[in-house]
Every structure is written in C-alpha cells, then in structure tokens.
Amino acid sequence: MPLHEPVHPVPPLSLKEPAPPLLFEMIRSFVTLANTLNLSHAVLELNSTRQTVRRHIQQLEDAMGTPLFEIDARRYSLTPAAIDALPAARDILARGKLWIEGKSRHTHGLQRLSYADQKGWSFYQQQQPLTLLWDGGSPMLQAALDAWTHSRGRLESEAFRVIRPYVLVYRDSPNGWICTEVGEKSFYTRWWGWANARSSIGRPLKQFAGGPDFEDMLNYAFREVQATKGIRFDEVVTRVPREEGGAAMPLAYKRLLMAGRYPDKSFALIAAIDRSSTVNIEGVDQQFLDEMPSDAKVNFDG
C-alpha cells in the first residue's frame, strides 16, 4: 500500500509556481530512504527524526502528485514514479553540493568542476568541445571515437577490439559506478602500474583516490552520457600519488566518455584517457604539464 494516501493530491507544480520550501532536504530524504528502503536506517543516516523524514516524503509526493513509496509489513519499495525520478534526484544532490561549495561553474556554456583539499589532492575538470578531440592530436582518442562509431557501442564488437586494451569500463549499481574492466595498455595502468590498476576492478568510484568528492565530480559527466547514450569530452588536471601513501604528483589528461553496451545490452560506460599535451583549463598554466612524469603516457600502437 502507499506510504500515505493524500486526501487532496496536489497537481505537479507549474513553471510559474515557486519550488516548495526545503526542497533540497525533501529530495535528500527521498534519496536516502530510496537507497536504504528502511526508515530507521534513513533517519540514522540523515541524523533526523522519523516524523521529519515522513513529512519530507509526503510533501514531495504532494508536490509531484504521485506516491513514491509503497510499504508492506514495514518493508519499503519504490513505486514506478520513484524509480523514474531517483536518478535525477541523486544528480540534483550531487550538483547542488558542488555548486554551493563553489566547485561547479560553467565556462562558455561548458561545465567546469574544481576541488582542492588540505592534503594536497586537487581536481579540475573542464568539459571541452568535441572539435578539440581532433585538434588535440591524440591518435588513441581519435581511434576510440572511430571504434565507438563503427561498433555502435558494443564492447564485444570486432570494431572495438583494437581500442579495448586502452579503455576503462564501468557499470552502474546501487552503490554508484563500479569499475568492471581496466585495459592493460590504458593510461590508468601506465600511471598506477598493472597490479594496482587491476585492483580497482569491482571498486566503486568513492574508493578511488579522492574518495566521495572524486565520485561526486565524475558522477555528473557519467550520468550525462548514460542519459544521452552519447559521448562527452573533458580535460582533467589533478594531483594524485602513483603509489599507496606516495606524494601527490601532477597529472593532466583528456578523457572521452562513450555510451556502450555489454553483451546482455545493459549500459556500459567506456572511458578512453590520454595524456594532455596542452592545457585548456582557465587558471592552469603550461608549467603544470612540465612537472608531470615523462613516462605517464599511452603508447598507442593501433
């Protein structure tokens, strides 16, 4: 049965009506309860009360004009409307957190993310026009785009065979994006080494260098490609160690994200990454590239 039965359901908000007060908190309650499907666990995670979480859900359902949860013997499940709304709700939370902290802005209409912590880790991501893919002169990235086009995104396609050793592959899961494949010739492997790179398989993004903040920064680009079933091109400048407990070192790369398909036709996020030879991110100068280790590059022989 529904979590509650509104006596007077409210139709969806029109464009002229303001968003409900505390909308962000309402969405946070919805996402947390959707993740846990347990009211007690959601209350604990939110550091809130059962009454507050229930009120947020009811207000959100009233505003949307549809129930989001069903409950049977105290067991929660998502309604079809909630399943449909959940990805966007998660995206709103991630983007809102980055925006209010000043980490998300736009340059010439393209998204720019920036983050730096007191431990020396930093991350700058600038979305770039696809024309820069050709101007940047990376044969591997150009080959990846060509392979993606001819394979129609199918990982097992013969057209994708030549580029597959150079890419990383991710699958979406309730715990976020999980790395399922690391190419033995990929930039990631060149940076971390084969043993460490292989250890990333099965890990969610939050367990990569940078932790949950790193996951938040990658999530928007990943979700965009998942939604559009298309491609996205970004340049990234960061500082990360090359070994566990090592000093953070300069790292700059171009990344092509492509919508792919596993053999069962489920969605696969394919990432092709190559070293940057130029910096196209405002506030980052060429000297940064000169400090990057000379062996951190892809040797493309396709």
C-alpha positions as a printed NumPy array, in Angstrom:
array([[  0.   ,   0.   ,   0.   ],
       [  1.177,   3.571,  -0.483],
       [  3.233,   5.227,   2.232],
       [  0.308,   7.545,   2.719],
       [ -2.906,   8.471,   0.97 ],
       [ -3.101,  12.249,   0.36 ],
       [ -6.626,  13.451,   0.908],
       [ -6.248,  16.142,  -1.735],
       [ -3.412,  15.299,  -4.14 ],
       [ -1.723,  18.406,  -5.445],
       [ -1.07 ,  18.591,  -9.194],
       [  2.548,  18.978, -10.349],
       [  3.983,  22.459,  -9.935],
       [  3.631,  24.802, -12.883],
       [  6.57 ,  26.823, -14.166],
       [  5.139,  29.948, -12.529],
       [  4.898,  28.429,  -9.053],
       [  7.897,  28.535,  -6.71 ],
       [  9.597,  25.345,  -5.624],
       [  8.47 ,  24.094,  -2.192],
       [ 10.449,  25.369,   0.802],
       [ 13.193,  22.986,   1.937],
       [ 13.104,  21.241,  -1.448],
       [ 16.731,  20.16 ,  -1.127],
       [ 16.043,  18.499,   2.251],
       [ 12.951,  16.813,   0.847],
       [ 14.986,  15.37 ,  -2.017],
       [ 17.723,  14.28 ,   0.401],
       [ 15.177,  12.384,   2.491],
       [ 13.751,  10.769,  -0.639],
       [ 17.146,   9.653,  -1.961],
       [ 18.303,   8.346,   1.418],
       [ 15.127,   6.351,   2.005],
       [ 15.258,   5.089,  -1.58 ],
       [ 18.839,   3.915,  -1.014],
       [ 18.138,   2.19 ,   2.294],
       [ 14.48 ,   1.189,   1.917],
       [ 14.464,   1.275,   5.707],
       [ 13.071,   4.242,   7.637],
       [ 15.208,   3.663,  10.746],
       [ 18.397,   3.438,   8.682],
       [ 17.451,   6.563,   6.713],
       [ 16.77 ,   8.519,   9.913],
       [ 20.148,   7.487,  11.309],
       [ 22.   ,   8.409,   8.112],
       [ 20.251,  11.78 ,   7.894],
       [ 20.637,  12.478,  11.618],
       [ 16.945,  13.34 ,  11.591],
       [ 13.674,  12.003,  13.03 ],
       [ 11.083,   9.594,  11.679],
       [  8.482,  12.368,  11.692],
       [ 10.693,  14.705,   9.681],
       [ 11.574,  12.121,   7.037],
       [  7.931,  11.075,   6.702],
       [  6.898,  14.739,   6.386],
       [  9.517,  15.378,   3.681],
       [  8.336,  12.368,   1.686],
       [  4.696,  13.4  ,   1.995],
       [  5.462,  16.97 ,   0.926],
       [  7.431,  15.723,  -2.057],
       [  4.68 ,  13.31 ,  -3.062],
       [  2.079,  16.061,  -2.75 ],
       [  4.151,  18.416,  -4.887],
       [  4.8  ,  15.74 ,  -7.527],
       [  1.225,  14.45 ,  -7.443],
       [  2.221,  10.8  ,  -7.113],
       [  3.267,   8.317,  -4.39 ],
       [  6.952,   7.452,  -4.266],
       [  6.958,   4.523,  -1.838],
       [  4.828,   1.527,  -1.024],
       [  5.05 ,  -0.196,   2.349],
       [  4.081,  -3.757,   3.179],
       [  4.78 ,  -5.21 ,   6.64 ],
       [  7.137,  -2.29 ,   7.303],
       [  9.116,  -3.112,   4.171],
       [  9.541,  -0.231,   1.743],
       [  9.653,  -0.445,  -2.024],
       [  9.822,   2.174,  -4.759],
       [  6.87 ,   2.961,  -6.968],
       [  7.444,   3.241, -10.737],
       [  7.349,   7.031, -10.347],
       [ 10.119,   6.881,  -7.733],
       [ 12.293,   4.624,  -9.885],
       [ 11.906,   7.098, -12.729],
       [ 12.653,  10.134, -10.513],
       [ 15.555,   8.721,  -8.487],
       [ 18.473,   9.259, -10.945],
       [ 17.595,  12.942, -11.371],
       [ 17.169,  13.362,  -7.606],
       [ 20.633,  11.931,  -6.981],
       [ 22.021,  14.237,  -9.644],
       [ 20.391,  17.288,  -8.033],
       [ 22.003,  16.462,  -4.688],
       [ 25.446,  15.919,  -6.192],
       [ 25.284,  19.054,  -8.336],
       [ 23.818,  21.139,  -5.513],
       [ 26.616,  20.135,  -3.15 ],
       [ 29.268,  21.039,  -5.715],
       [ 27.569,  24.311,  -6.663],
       [ 27.104,  25.666,  -3.141],
       [ 30.755,  24.87 ,  -2.365],
       [ 31.85 ,  26.818,  -5.441],
       [ 33.17 ,  23.693,  -7.168],
       [ 30.8  ,  23.716, -10.15 ],
       [ 30.623,  26.54 , -12.669],
       [ 30.326,  26.933, -16.454],
       [ 32.818,  28.363, -18.956],
       [ 31.394,  29.304, -22.356],
       [ 28.383,  27.105, -21.611],
       [ 30.512,  24.034, -20.75 ],
       [ 30.757,  22.602, -17.24 ],
       [ 33.822,  23.285, -15.097],
       [ 34.473,  21.486, -11.798],
       [ 37.2  ,  22.335,  -9.323],
       [ 38.255,  20.956,  -5.957],
       [ 41.314,  21.063,  -3.699],
       [ 41.783,  19.738,  -0.169],
       [ 44.296,  20.405,   2.588],
       [ 46.074,  17.102,   1.96 ],
       [ 47.313,  18.217,  -1.458],
       [ 44.732,  16.45 ,  -3.632],
       [ 43.184,  18.617,  -6.34 ],
       [ 40.866,  18.029,  -9.278],
       [ 39.895,  20.357, -12.136],
       [ 37.607,  19.124, -14.884],
       [ 36.623,  21.236, -17.889],
       [ 34.196,  19.947, -20.478],
       [ 35.556,  20.61 , -23.955],
       [ 34.013,  20.837, -27.432],
       [ 34.415,  17.671, -29.479],
       [ 36.408,  19.573, -32.124],
       [ 39.253,  19.737, -29.614],
       [ 39.46 ,  15.962, -29.863],
       [ 40.823,  16.386, -33.377],
       [ 42.874,  19.498, -32.6  ],
       [ 44.45 ,  17.863, -29.547],
       [ 46.257,  15.321, -31.69 ],
       [ 45.67 ,  12.116, -29.66 ],
       [ 45.629,   9.212, -32.123],
       [ 44.297,   6.905, -29.394],
       [ 41.295,   9.099, -28.59 ],
       [ 40.561,   9.583, -32.268],
       [ 40.732,   5.813, -32.763],
       [ 38.444,   5.328, -29.755],
       [ 35.807,   7.594, -31.265],
       [ 36.101,   5.796, -34.606],
       [ 35.807,   2.392, -32.903],
       [ 32.788,   3.535, -30.893],
       [ 31.049,   4.706, -34.072],
       [ 31.666,   1.501, -36.02 ],
       [ 30.935,  -0.814, -33.091],
       [ 27.731,   1.061, -32.18 ],
       [ 28.988,   0.964, -28.598],
       [ 29.091,  -2.841, -28.389],
       [ 32.028,  -3.898, -26.235],
       [ 32.37 ,  -7.292, -27.919],
       [ 32.263,  -5.885, -31.442],
       [ 35.236,  -6.672, -33.666],
       [ 35.393,  -2.948, -34.474],
       [ 36.131,  -2.218, -30.816],
       [ 38.85 ,  -4.847, -30.415],
       [ 41.792,  -2.592, -31.312],
       [ 40.919,   0.054, -28.71 ],
       [ 39.715,  -2.147, -25.854],
       [ 43.162,  -2.58 , -24.189],
       [ 43.283,   1.219, -23.761],
       [ 39.954,   1.861, -22.029],
       [ 38.254,   1.521, -18.646],
       [ 34.688,   0.234, -18.378],
       [ 32.157,   0.994, -15.644],
       [ 28.756,  -0.39 , -14.703],
       [ 26.099,   1.475, -12.723],
       [ 24.995,  -0.085,  -9.431],
       [ 23.08 ,   0.838,  -6.239],
       [ 26.487,   1.745,  -4.755],
       [ 27.386,   4.011,  -7.662],
       [ 29.652,   3.377, -10.639],
       [ 31.693,   0.176, -10.402],
       [ 34.872,  -0.372, -12.427],
       [ 34.49 ,  -3.668, -14.307],
       [ 37.449,  -3.567, -16.674],
       [ 40.858,  -1.889, -16.867],
       [ 42.786,  -2.096, -20.127],
       [ 46.341,  -3.354, -19.729],
       [ 47.612,  -0.554, -22.009],
       [ 45.383,   2.178, -20.589],
       [ 46.613,   5.479, -19.189],
       [ 45.284,   4.395, -15.806],
       [ 47.539,   1.328, -15.905],
       [ 50.517,   3.409, -17.039],
       [ 50.043,   5.689, -14.036],
       [ 49.332,   3.165, -11.266],
       [ 51.019,   0.053, -12.584],
       [ 49.282,  -3.119, -13.716],
       [ 48.867,  -4.725, -10.271],
       [ 47.318,  -1.612,  -8.69 ],
       [ 45.172,  -0.913, -11.755],
       [ 43.74 ,  -4.425, -11.692],
       [ 42.925,  -3.964,  -8.009],
       [ 40.453,  -1.228,  -8.987],
       [ 38.152,  -3.741, -10.671],
       [ 34.987,  -4.15 ,  -8.628],
       [ 35.546,  -0.946,  -6.651],
       [ 33.024,   1.927,  -6.658],
       [ 34.349,   5.37 ,  -7.573],
       [ 34.189,   6.542,  -3.954],
       [ 37.058,   4.143,  -3.177],
       [ 39.336,   5.65 ,  -5.825],
       [ 41.86 ,   8.409,  -4.993],
       [ 39.847,  11.441,  -3.861],
       [ 37.092,   9.426,  -2.198],
       [ 33.446,  10.603,  -2.212],
       [ 34.41 ,  14.058,  -3.53 ],
       [ 36.011,  12.402,  -6.552],
       [ 32.844,  10.355,  -7.062],
       [ 30.685,  13.499,  -6.942],
       [ 32.848,  15.17 ,  -9.565],
       [ 32.752,  12.264, -12.003],
       [ 29.117,  11.4  , -11.433],
       [ 27.59 ,  14.263, -13.425],
       [ 29.572,  13.511, -16.585],
       [ 28.88 ,   9.787, -16.247],
       [ 25.154,  10.369, -15.752],
       [ 25.012,  12.71 , -18.737],
       [ 26.466,  10.047, -21.024],
       [ 24.196,   7.416, -19.508],
       [ 21.135,   9.574, -20.196],
       [ 22.066,  10.719, -23.706],
       [ 23.634,   7.388, -24.765],
       [ 26.193,   9.578, -26.472],
       [ 29.699,  10.873, -25.829],
       [ 31.386,  13.582, -23.778],
       [ 34.897,  15.038, -23.959],
       [ 36.658,  16.537, -20.905],
       [ 40.102,  17.695, -19.888],
       [ 41.248,  16.965, -16.34 ],
       [ 44.128,  18.429, -14.329],
       [ 44.761,  16.917, -10.915],
       [ 47.366,  15.827,  -8.384],
       [ 47.375,  12.214,  -7.253],
       [ 50.027,   9.8  ,  -5.99 ],
       [ 51.366,   6.993,  -8.155],
       [ 51.523,   4.585,  -5.252],
       [ 49.792,   3.997,  -1.938],
       [ 50.896,   6.652,   0.54 ],
       [ 53.054,   8.431,  -2.042],
       [ 53.295,  12.167,  -2.663],
       [ 50.678,  13.78 ,  -4.917],
       [ 52.079,  14.352,  -8.411],
       [ 50.851,  16.5  , -11.331],
       [ 48.569,  14.698, -13.782],
       [ 46.795,  16.131, -16.825],
       [ 44.728,  14.119, -19.27 ],
       [ 41.967,  14.249, -21.847],
       [ 39.051,  11.867, -21.342],
       [ 36.47 ,  10.651, -23.836],
       [ 33.38 ,   9.088, -22.246],
       [ 31.292,   6.861, -24.511],
       [ 27.98 ,   5.081, -24.03 ],
       [ 28.487,   1.372, -24.522],
       [ 26.669,  -1.922, -24.188],
       [ 27.579,  -5.183, -22.513],
       [ 26.647,  -8.412, -24.334],
       [ 23.357,  -8.512, -22.399],
       [ 22.633,  -4.98 , -23.775],
       [ 22.904,  -3.347, -20.34 ],
       [ 24.621,   0.03 , -20.2  ],
       [ 28.425,   0.203, -20.092],
       [ 30.302,   3.468, -19.525],
       [ 33.534,   3.41 , -21.558],
       [ 36.349,   5.84 , -20.698],
       [ 39.309,   6.41 , -23.024],
       [ 42.042,   8.558, -21.445],
       [ 45.254,  10.028, -22.844],
       [ 47.896,  12.429, -21.567],
       [ 47.312,  16.116, -22.262],
       [ 49.93 ,  17.887, -24.339],
       [ 48.27 ,  21.288, -23.836],
       [ 46.199,  22.813, -21.04 ],
       [ 42.823,  24.305, -21.929],
       [ 41.597,  24.972, -18.405],
       [ 41.436,  28.547, -17.159],
       [ 43.869,  29.172, -14.319],
       [ 46.174,  26.239, -15.126],
       [ 49.414,  27.059, -16.942],
       [ 51.715,  25.03 , -19.155],
       [ 54.261,  24.614, -16.371],
       [ 51.951,  22.091, -14.764],
       [ 52.49 ,  19.748, -17.725],
       [ 56.248,  20.111, -17.489],
       [ 56.121,  18.76 , -13.928],
       [ 54.217,  15.611, -14.928],
       [ 56.253,  12.358, -15.029],
       [ 57.543,  11.76 , -18.55 ],
       [ 56.569,   8.077, -18.563],
       [ 52.898,   8.87 , -17.849],
       [ 51.671,   8.451, -21.4  ],
       [ 49.86 ,   5.957, -23.575],
       [ 51.902,   4.152, -26.209],
       [ 49.205,   3.603, -28.805],
       [ 50.14 ,   1.015, -31.412],
       [ 46.715,   0.578, -33.019]])
